[in-house]
């Protein structure tokens, strides 16, 4: 298994996006010990995969929220 690298590309319209390099297979995004619904992972023509995470409205605001992105 190769090492995963995740690079944030943007956060707009409530969707966080990043490019995943290395590794294979699915990824899971967890917030408060619950999977985040609607996460997508799609191949990019130039290599790598685009990870899109819809951020729940209740997670946006003052304070710190920690999303865990992991390979199940």
N, C-alpha and C positions, 0 to 999 in steps of 0.2 A: 504494500500500500504506500502510495506517495503522500508526501506532506501536503496538507491543504493550506491555501492562502486565500484570505478573503479581503478584498479591497472595496471600501464604500465608494459608490459612484455618485449617488444623489438620494435626497429625501424630498419628495414632492407629492402633493395631493394625498397625504397619508400613507404613501407607499415608500418603504425604504428599499433601495437597490444596491447591490454589490456584485462584483465579479469574483467567482470562485475559480481558482487555478489549482491544478493537481487533484488527485483523488478521483474516485468514481463513486457512483451510487447516489442514493437519495440523501438529503439533509433534513433535519427536523429543527424547527424553531419553537422554543418553549418560553412562556412568560408566566410567572407565578405557578410553576409546576404543571401548567396546562399547555398542550400544543396550540400554536397560533394557527387558526384556519386560513385557508386561501393562499398559503405559501406556494410559490412556483419556482422551478429550477429548469432553465432552458439552455440548450447549447447556443453558443455564439459563433458566427461564421469565422471570426478571427481567432477562435480558440477560447477555451474556458467556458464557464456557464454563468448565466445571469440569474441571480437569486433575487426574487421580489417578495417582500414581506409586508402585508397590509398591517399597519400598526393600529390596534384598537383605539378608539377615541378615548377610552378611560386611561390609556397609557400615556397620553399626551398631556403635559401640564408641568407644573412646578414639581421639583423633586427628581429623583433618579429612579429609573426603571431598568432592569437588567434582562435583556433577551439572551437566551442561550441558544447558540446555533451548534448543532452536533450531528454527527453521523450515527444513526441508530444501530 
